[in-house]
Amino acid sequence: MTQDMTQNSEKTFRPEARSPRGFIDKRSGQIAIERRLIETVSKVYEAFGFEALQTPAFEYADALGKFLPDSDRPNVGVFAQQDDDDQWMALRYDLTAPLARFVAQNWETLPKPFRRYAFGPVWRNEKPGPGRLREFMQCDADIVGSDRPEADAEMIALAVAGYKALDVPVRIRINNRKLLNGLLTSLGVTDAGQQLGVLRAIDKLDRFGLEGVALLLGAGRKDESGDYTRGAQLPEAAIQPVLDFVSAGGADTRSGVLEKLAAVLANSAEGQAGLEDLARIHAAVSAMGVSEEAAIFDPGVVRGLEYYTGPVFEAELLLQTRDEKGNLVQMGSVGGGGRYDDLVARFTGQQTPATGFSFGVSRLAAALSLIDAGRKSAARGPIVIIAFSDADMGEYFKLAAELRAAGLSAEVYLGRSGMKAQMKYADRRLSPAAVMIGEDELKAGMVTIKDLDLGRDLAMQISDNKAWREGRPGQVTLPRAEAVKHLKSIVES
């Protein structure tokens, strides 16, 4: 008994292999998509004259602003820890707060306006859920130091150009915080809590329609399950103007939306100022060739209006995405931004105008992985050289070295399985080709090459196994000296 207890107590601890909630592992296909997104968008940023900037993963917690921890809960919203001098520092939750800190720290030496772009992971200590991770990638561009509406217009044109370069169909939906602020002020709705209730009601337009929004602007709404949502408690006379405001987004053109909004905001000076901003944005994006289909004014866009100080933009994906079971997946916004004139002032006390746009790299990559564009972007594997004999490993590695010198990715199979398993391995790696140098090929100075790309295409068309075997799709035997050239033609095709 004593011996058994000793053995049990000395039993090796084996932790459960698991990922922390809200964090995911990425394999080559996902990494390849994200890398392509970042490289493509970065080129667009640079074409618009933006300078690359990389800031640390950690910032002092009091510099982050939006998720600023209180003294009793320093880890709320962010992942924080104390430095050796007892100062709290936290992993950045976005790329904008570090930009504000950098600008405040280096303002005297920066070209003004300062145009920068950045990409990298960000971290948020929030409850994870579908499409909501605690670690994800962002790729931002910002202009700091310009209060011109044309700076906002350039962010919109940049976003349109970025998604076009990615061959991803989106529509940029544009609103302005000044519009709704001005309308509510003119209606006598000045309470911050009530204004927030109005924002939340408008945000439900896509789900509940105008009738549902009207209920949420008033006393409240009961859903089909019987659950009751308290409304914004607007007076009856204020509800219809808000509905008219939201409905203005139904016009087909940007000019049409402006005309409708002008009638709704006739009694608001702040609203008229917001309309003037949008009119100048319209003129600028039109001059840059941004079509009505690519960017539209939509007063129903309210996400972020609490944070932004002027125009706000949201990129709506125009593709349906489905999971492996064929279920429709709602990806939501795949990018957004707007004007934020108060962020740098947290450090300097002086208002510094700024505007920016962020591509949602991780969310966009997830969407692309669910549609054809994503599958085409799957990471291609290397050419695999089949290992038949330990005695001939030198020949295999010699060919691999020649292929790499020619700019091709190649590997010698280093497992101990037979040929059938090695071919399966190459197929799972999405290798373009497999090379076989058996005893007969070595004696004759030949190689056998199987075009796996062609084989995968033909496999979709040939259901008869006999026809498959007899067809030997894409398999050729040729002189060893011609191997590199032939393999290069397969990869390049």
N, C-alpha and C positions, 0 to 999 in steps of 0.2 A: 504493500500500500504506500509506504513512505517513498519507495523508489519511483512508483507511478506518479506521485505528486511532484516529485523533483523533476521528472521528465516533462510534465505538463507546465511547471513553472518556468522551465528553461526553453519552452517552445518558442521558436523564432516568431517575432511579430511581423506580420505581413500586412501592410496598409492596403486598403481597397483602392484599386486603380480607378480614379474618377477625376473629372474636371470640375473646378469650382463653378457654381451656378453663375450664369451670365458671361462665362468665358468659353471660347470654343477653340478647338484645334483646326488648323487650316492645312489642307494638303495642296499638292502642286497645282491642281486645277484652279482652286480658289485664289491661291497666291498669284497665279499667272493673270487671272482676270483683274485683280486689284492692281497689280504692277502695270498692266496695260492701261487701266483707267488713269492711274497717277501720271504715267509717262505722257499719255495723250493730252490730259488736261494741263500738265505743266508746260507743254509746248505752246498751248493756246495762251496761257498766262504770260509766258515770255514774249509771245507775239504782240500782246497788248502792252508790253513795257513794264511788267512786274518783276521785281527783284526777289530772289529766293532768300528765305530766312528760316533758320532752325533754332528754336528755343528749347530749354531743358524740359524733360518730362516732369520734373518737380518745380513748383512755385511755392513761395511762402503763402500760407493759407489766407492771410489777410489781404493778399493781392488778387484773389480770385473773384471776389465780389458777389456773383450770382448765388453761389453756394457757400457764402461766407459762414464758417462754423461759429457758433457761440462758444463762450468760455467753458461751458459745462459739457458741450457735445461737439468736440473738435472733429468728429469724423462723419458729420451729417452731410450727405450729398457727395462727398469726396472721400478718397482714400488718403488718410493723413497719418503722419507720425511726427514725433518731436525730434528736432535736431539736437546735436550735443550741447547747444547753447540754450536749450529749452524753448526754442521757437518752433511753432507748428508749421510744417510744410506738407503739401499735398500734391498728388498726381494731378496734372492739368485735366480739367473736365471739358475744355474746348481749346481752340487755337487763338481765340480772340482776346481772352483775358491776358495771356502771355504777351500778345502784341501790344496791348494797352500799357502793360508794365514796361516793355522794351522801349516804346515810343516816349513815355514819360522819362525814362532813364537816359535816353540818348537824343532827346528832341533837338538840342542845339547843333548837333553834328549831322542831322539827317537832311537829305533833300526834301523840300516841301512843295507840294504834297508828297507824302511818302507812299509808294506803291509797293506792296510786298505780297508774295504768296508763300504758303507753307503747307506741308502735308505730314501726317504722322498719326500715331495712335493717341486716343484720349480715353479717359477712364471716369466712370460715374458710379458712385456707390448708391445705386437705386435698385428697387425690386426688379429683377429680370423677368422677361416674358417673351412671347412670340415676337420676333423682330426687334426686341429690346435687349441689347447686350450691355454688359458693364465695361467692355473694352471694344472700341471700334475705331475705324480710320476716318479721318477728315482730310479734305484738300481745299484750302481757302485762298481767296484773294481779297485784299482790302486796300482802300484808298483812305489815308488819314491826312486831314488838313485841308479838305475841300468841302465847302458847303453848297456847291453848285448842284442843282438837280441833274445836270449832265454827268456828274460823277456816278450818280445812281443809274443813269441810263447806260453808262459804260459797263457797269456790273451786269446789267440785264443782257446787253449785247455779248459780253464775255461768256455768260452762262449759255446763251443760245449757241454760240460758236463751239463751246466745249462739248455740249451734248451732240451737236452735229458731227463733230470730229469723232465722237464715240459711236456714231450711227445709232443713237438711242432717241426715239421720238418722244419729246416732252413738250409741254406748254408751260411757259412762265406766266404765273398769275400774279398780278401786281395790285397792291392796295396802298393806302397812305394813312397813317395813324391820325393825322390832322383832320381827315374827313370825318371819322366817327366821333373824335373828340369834339370837333366843332358842332356837329349835329346834336350830340347829347347836351352840350353846354347851352345851345340855343333852346333846347327843350326843357332846361332847368334841371337836368339830371347831372348832378355834380358829385354825388356820393361815390367814393372809390369802390365800395363793395357792390353798389348797384351797377356801376359801369362794368365791373368784372362779370356780373350776371348777364349783362347784355352781350358781352363778348362770347360767353359760353353758350348763350342761346343761338347766336348767329353761327357759331361753329357747328351746330347741329343741322344746318340747312340741308346738307346732302342726305342726311338720314331721315329727317322728319318733314322736309318741305316747309313752305311758308306757313301752312296752318299750324304745324308743330312748333315752329319758331315763335309764332304769335302767342301760343299758350305759354311758352317759356319766358317770353318777355313780360307777360302778365302775371297771373297768380301762380301758374305752374301747370304741369302736365302729368297725367297718369298713363303709364304704358299698358301693354296688353296683359302683363302679369299682375297688374294692380299696384305696382310700385309707383310712388308719387315723387316727382322732382319739383322742388320749390322753384318758382320763377323769379325774374328780376324785379317784380312788383312795380313795373312802370305804370304810370297813369294811362288811362285809355287813350287820351289825346296824343300820347307820345308813341304809342305802339305802331300806328300806321305810317308815320314818317320814317321810322326805322325799317319797316318792311319795304317801303318805297326805295329807301337807300340801298338795301340788299338787292332788290329786284333790278336795280340799274345795271347790274352786271350781265343782264340778259341780252344786251345789245351786241350786234355782230362785229362792231369795229371799236377801236379805242376812242375815236372821236364821238361815236354814238354813246358810249358810256359816259364820257365827259359831259355831253349835252344833258343826259338824264340826271346826272348828279348835280349839275348846275341849278336845275329847278328845285331839287330837294334841299340844297344848301344855300339858297338865296339869302337867308337871314343870318348866316354865320360867317364872320370875318375869318376865323381860323379855317373853316371849311373851304372858303374861297382861296385862301393861301395854299391849301393842300391841292386844290384843283389846278392852280397855277404851276405848282411843282409837276403834277402829272402831265400838263400840257407841254411843258418844256422837255420832260422825259419822252413824251410821244414824238416830238419834233426830232430829238436827238437819235432815238432808236430807229426812226424811219429813215433818217439820213444814213445810218449805218446798215441799212438793208434788212432790218428785223421785221418780218412779216406780221400781219394781224393774227395769223394762225400760230406763230411761234410765241407771241407775247400779247397778253390781253389784260386790260384793267378789270379787276373783280373785287368789288367791295365786300364780298363774302369771305375773303381771306382775312382771318383774324388771329391765326396762330402767331405768337411772337409780338403782338401789338403792345403787350405790357412792357416788353423789353426795348423795342425799337422806338425811335423818336420821330420818324418820318415815313418814307416809303418802305414797304416790305415786299419781298418776292418769295414765291414758292414754286418749285418745279414739280409739275404733275406728270407722272409717267403715263404715256398713252398706249401702253401695251397691257394686255391681260396676262397675268402670270399664274401658272398652275403648278401644284406640287406633283410628286411622282404618282400619286393616286388620282390625279386629274381634278383635284379640288381647287377652286379659285382662291388665290392668295392675294389679299389686299396689301400692297407694298406701301401705300401712302406716298408722302412726299419723298423725293429722292435728291433733294437739295433745296437750299433757301438762303435768304439773307435779308439785308435791309440797312437802313441808316440808324446809327447809334452814336449820338453826339455827346453822350454823358460819360462814357466809360473812362476815357483818359483823365477826365476832370476829377475822378476819385483820387488820383495821385497828385495832380497839379493845382486843383482848385479852379482851373480855367477851362472853359468849355472848348473842346477840340473836335471839330466835325469829322465824322468817319462813316464809311459805308463799305459793305462787303458782301461776298457770296461764298457759300460753302457747298461743295459737291459731297453728298452723302455716299462716300466711297463704299463702305461696307454694305449699306442697304442696296445701293445700285448693283454691286457685285452679286448680292444675293438674288436680285431680280434677274440679272443676266444669266445666272446659273439655272434659272427655271425656264428660260426661253431659248430658242435656237441660237441666238447670238452668243449666249453663254456656253452652250455645248460646243460651238465651233471654236471657242476660246480655250477649251480644255488644254492643259499643258501637254505638249507632245513629248514622248519619251525619246531616249537615245536609240540609235541603231544598235541592235544586240548581236554580238558575235557568239554563236553557239559553241560551247566547249565539248568536244567529243573525247579528247584524250589528254591526260596530264602531260604526256610526253611532247605534245604539240602546243602547249600554252604559249611558248615563245612566239610562234607564228600568229596566234590570235592577237597577242598584245602588239605585235609589229603592225598588224593591219589597223588595230584600234588607234595606234599612234599616228599612222598615216591619215586616217579619217579626221582625227582632231586637228592635225596640222592643216588640213584642207578646210577647216572651219565647221566640221560636222560633229555633232554630239554622238559619242560611241562608248560602249562598254563591253567588256568580256564577261560572260555569265560566270559567276564565282560560286554558285551553289554546287550541289552534288547530285542533282536530279538528272533524269534522262532527257532525251531530245524532245519528247512530247511535252513534258513539263516546262522545258526551256522555251518552247514556242508559245505555250500558254502564258508564261511570264512576260515575254515580249509583247504579246497582245494586250495584257493587262497594263503594261507600261505605255500603251498607245505608241509603240515604236513604229516608225515608218517602214522599217525593213529588218529582216533577220538574215545573217550571213552564215553559211555553212561551209566549213573547210574540213571535210572528212579525209580519210586515208586516200580514197580514189582521187579527190580533187588535189590533194597535195602532190601526189605522184605525177599528175597530168599538168600541174601548174595552173589549175582552174579554181574558181569559187562558184558556189551556188547562192543566189540571192533571191529571197522571197519578198515581194512587194506587199507588205501587210496593209498599207493604206488601200491599195486596189482590192486586196482580198476582202477587207471589211465592206467596201462598197458593193462588191459582187455578192457577198453573203446575204445582203439585203434583198437580192433579186433571185438567187438560186435556192430553192427549197429542197431539191433532190440531192441527197448526199453523193450518189453515184456521179451525177453531173459535176458536182463540186470536185470530187477526186480526179475525174478524168480531165477536167478543165485545167487543173493545176494553175489557178489564176495568178498571174504576175510572177511566176517563178522562172528564172533563167540561170543557165550555167555559162560562164564566160571566162576568158583569160584573167588571171590574177591581176595583171597590169591594168585592166579596164575596170576593176572593182570600184575604185574611188569615184571615177567619172560617172559610172552608172548609178551609184548610191546617191551622188550629189543631184542627179537628175530627178530621182525619186523624191528626195527631200524638197527640192525647189518647186516641184510640181504640186 
